Amino acid sequence: MKHYLLFFIFSAALHAADSYTEHVGKEGNGAFEVGPEYRIDPDLTDKGNAKGQKFEFTMKLADSKVFDGKDKTLEPEKKKVNADRKITVYVPASYTDGTKAPLLVIHDGPGQLKLISNALDNLTISKDPKRKLPAFVCIAVQNGGNDGKNSERGLEYDTMSDRLARFIHDEVLPAVLENAAIRAAYPKFALTENPWGRAVMGCSSGGAAALTMGWFRPDWFRRIIAYSGTFVDQQDDDAPDEAKFPLGAWEYHSGMRLIETSERKPLRIFTHVSENDNRANDPEETYHNWVMAGLRTNVALDKKGYDHRFVFSKKSAHCDKRVFEHTLADTLVWLWRGWAG
């Protein structure tokens, strides 16, 4: 009976997502260039509007069924694995308790949360229908530690599978819904099950991870933001996923050309690359590969007909703070166009 009920709920959710229609149009799609001068968008600053509430709690890696910190690909003696990960939740002032809120998952913790919370404070109450945001809940999830191949962060973000999507969907979202502090403030707190109401954002490997979550599980997550995306081969060399995707995220645009050769998925995607993306780490090969990967991903998404917005930032670096300050409000407004859940 339990399995039948779960199947019924899953089928009902899929039917609701398939029957949900967005009237988005093509406005805001396409390629844009910013820089070399940058400024912070006023909508990303504190204008004195009503503020929401922020909550923090931790999840132990050892308690996870998806990422317990013990994978054989890890080298903990060289790249430390964290024992806990912090979850930061921002519920905007415009949220009405009892409504099923749309949500934005942010990889690598609350790095851009201040900018996004300001955008929510300012743009959920906007009178301009073309410059407005829904009252989405932000869920910033800290990675499991370190970076690159054989690290926990690399395992979580650079692996070509639905594993990270399962972790967020099966473990993080229920933990948010069950959090006592959130429940005390919002007794009827709820999150939407509609995948069009679920966005994912990240930078660097977190950006690649955002696309990967939507790519492998569009039934759960459909709005994607990838700044300085790691669309290169950083998947662990000894990962089981290497057998199917030997070049990791490079396969999206080169090698297997997944974007070009796969059926178009129900996704709305923002991507970005900086002129000097990752140049500080490797002035030659990595730098050229990184920018090339970002440009190729842009071309592949456009050729396939995705709702896609691409930004190339001049005289800027990897995950450049100035680029976020300059573009993030526009990115969020574009990303959420059409949402009427």
Residue pairs with C-beta under 8 A, 6 or more apart in sequence:
13 193
13 194
13 219
14 219
16 193
16 194
17 194
17 195
17 196
17 219
20 194
20 196
20 341
22 196
22 338
22 339
22 340
23 338
24 268
24 307
24 337
24 338
25 337
26 307
27 337
28 309
28 330
28 333
28 334
28 337
29 307
29 308
29 309
30 308
30 309
30 310
31 298
31 302
31 310
31 311
31 312
32 309
32 310
32 311
32 312
33 311
33 312
33 313
33 314
34 311
34 312
34 313
34 314
34 323
34 326
34 327
35 275
35 313
35 314
35 315
35 316
35 323
35 326
36 314
36 315
36 316
38 316
38 322
38 323
38 325
38 326
39 325
39 326
40 325
40 326
41 325
41 326
41 327
41 328
41 329
41 330
43 118
43 119
43 122
43 123
43 131
43 329
44 115
44 118
44 119
44 325
44 328
44 329
45 118
46 118
46 121
47 118
47 121
47 122
49 93
49 121
49 122
49 125
50 93
50 94
50 121
50 125
51 93
51 117
51 121
52 90
52 91
52 92
52 93
52 94
52 95
52 117
52 120
52 121
53 90
53 91
53 185
54 88
54 89
54 90
54 91
54 117
55 88
55 89
55 90
55 91
55 179
55 181
55 182
55 185
56 86
56 87
56 88
56 89
57 86
57 87
57 175
57 179
57 181
58 84
58 85
58 86
58 87
59 84
59 85
59 87
59 171
59 172
59 175
60 83
60 84
61 67
61 68
61 69
61 81
61 82
61 83
61 84
61 85
61 144
61 152
62 68
62 69
62 83
64 167
64 171
65 170
65 171
66 163
66 166
66 167
66 170
66 171
67 144
67 152
67 155
67 156
67 163
67 167
69 76
69 81
69 82
69 83
69 144
69 145
69 152
71 152
71 155
72 238
73 150
73 155
73 236
73 238
73 239
74 81
74 150
74 151
74 152
74 155
75 150
75 151
78 150
79 145
79 146
79 147
79 148
79 150
79 151
79 152
80 145
80 146
81 144
81 145
81 146
81 151
81 152
82 142
82 143
82 144
82 145
82 152
85 141
85 142
85 143
85 144
86 109
86 142
87 139
87 140
87 141
87 142
87 172
87 175
87 176
88 109
88 110
88 113
88 138
88 139
88 140
89 137
89 138
89 139
89 140
89 176
89 179
89 182
90 113
90 116
90 117
90 120
90 137
90 138
90 140
91 101
91 137
91 182
91 185
91 186
91 189
92 117
92 120
92 121
92 124
92 135
92 136
92 137
93 121
93 124
94 120
94 124
94 125
94 135
95 101
95 135
95 137
95 186
96 135
97 186
97 187
97 188
97 189
98 188
98 190
99 190
100 190
100 191
100 192
100 193
100 194
100 197
100 341
101 135
101 136
101 137
101 190
101 191
101 192
101 197
102 134
102 135
102 136
102 137
102 191
102 192
102 194
102 197
102 198
102 199
102 336
102 339
102 341
103 136
103 137
103 138
103 139
103 173
103 191
103 192
103 197
103 198
103 199
104 116
104 136
104 137
104 138
104 139
104 199
104 200
104 201
104 223
105 139
105 140
105 141
105 168
105 172
105 198
105 199
105 200
105 201
105 213
105 221
106 112
106 113
106 116
106 138
106 139
106 140
106 141
106 201
106 202
107 141
107 143
107 157
107 200
107 201
107 202
107 203
107 206
107 207
107 209
107 210
108 142
108 143
108 202
108 203
108 204
108 206
109 140
109 141
109 142
109 143
110 140
111 140
111 203
112 201
112 203
112 324
112 328
113 138
113 140
115 324
115 325
115 328
116 138
116 328
116 332
117 138
119 133
119 328
119 329
119 332
120 133
120 135
120 136
120 138
123 131
123 132
123 133
123 329
123 332
123 333
124 132
124 133
124 134
124 135
126 132
126 133
130 333
131 333
132 333
133 332
133 333
133 336
134 336
134 339
134 341
136 197
136 199
136 336
137 176
137 191
139 172
139 173
139 176
141 168
141 172
143 152
143 153
143 156
143 157
143 206
144 152
144 153
144 155
144 156
145 151
145 152
145 153
146 152
146 153
146 154
147 153
147 154
147 205
148 154
148 234
149 158
149 234
149 235
149 236
149 237
150 236
153 205
154 205
154 234
154 235
154 236
155 236
155 239
156 163
156 164
156 167
156 209
157 164
157 202
157 205
157 206
157 208
157 209
157 212
157 230
158 205
158 208
158 209
158 230
158 234
158 235
158 236
158 248
158 249
159 212
159 235
159 236
159 239
159 241
159 248
160 212
160 216
160 235
160 241
160 244
160 245
160 248
160 249
160 251
161 212
161 216
161 241
162 213
162 216
162 217
164 209
164 212
164 213
165 212
165 213
165 216
165 217
165 220
165 221
166 217
168 200
168 213
168 221
169 217
169 220
169 221
173 191
176 182
176 191
177 189
177 190
177 191
182 189
183 189
192 198
192 341
194 341
195 218
195 219
195 220
195 221
195 222
195 266
196 222
196 223
196 266
196 339
196 341
197 339
197 341
198 220
198 221
198 222
198 223
199 221
199 222
199 223
199 224
199 225
199 335
199 336
200 209
200 210
200 213
200 214
200 221
200 223
200 224
200 225
201 210
201 224
201 225
201 226
201 227
202 208
202 209
202 210
202 225
202 226
202 227
202 229
203 226
203 227
203 228
203 229
203 319
204 227
204 228
204 229
204 230
204 318
204 319
205 230
205 234
207 225
207 226
207 227
207 228
207 229
207 230
207 271
207 272
208 226
208 229
208 230
208 231
208 234
208 249
210 224
210 225
210 226
210 229
211 224
211 226
211 229
211 231
211 249
211 252
211 269
211 271
212 249
213 220
213 221
213 224
214 221
214 222
214 223
214 224
214 265
214 267
214 269
215 252
215 258
215 265
215 267
218 265
218 266
218 267
222 266
222 267
222 268
223 267
223 268
223 335
223 336
224 267
224 268
224 269
224 270
225 270
225 331
225 332
225 335
226 269
226 270
226 271
226 272
227 272
227 319
227 323
227 324
228 272
228 273
228 274
228 277
228 278
228 290
228 294
228 318
228 319
228 320
229 249
229 271
229 272
229 273
229 293
229 294
229 297
230 249
230 290
230 293
231 249
231 250
231 252
231 253
231 293
231 294
231 296
231 297
232 248
232 249
232 250
232 286
232 289
232 290
232 293
233 247
233 248
233 249
233 250
234 248
234 249
235 241
235 242
235 245
235 247
235 248
235 249
236 242
242 248
245 251
245 256
246 255
247 254
247 255
247 256
249 293
250 293
251 257
251 258
252 258
252 259
252 297
252 300
253 259
253 260
253 293
253 296
253 297
253 299
253 300
254 293
254 296
257 300
259 297
259 300
259 301
259 304
260 300
260 303
260 304
264 304
264 305
264 306
267 306
267 307
268 306
268 307
268 308
268 335
269 301
269 306
269 307
269 308
269 309
270 308
270 309
270 310
270 311
270 331
270 334
270 335
271 294
271 297
271 298
271 301
271 308
271 309
271 310
271 311
272 294
272 310
272 311
272 312
272 313
272 323
272 327
273 290
273 291
273 293
273 294
273 295
273 298
273 312
273 313
274 291
274 312
274 313
274 316
274 317
274 318
274 320
274 323
275 291
275 312
275 313
275 314
275 315
275 316
276 287
276 315
276 316
276 317
276 318
277 287
277 290
277 291
277 294
277 317
277 318
278 286
278 287
278 290
278 318
279 286
279 287
279 317
279 318
280 317
280 318
281 287
281 318
290 318
294 312
295 312
298 308
298 310
301 308
301 310
302 308
302 310
309 331
309 334
311 323
311 327
311 331
313 320
313 323
313 326
313 327
316 322
316 323
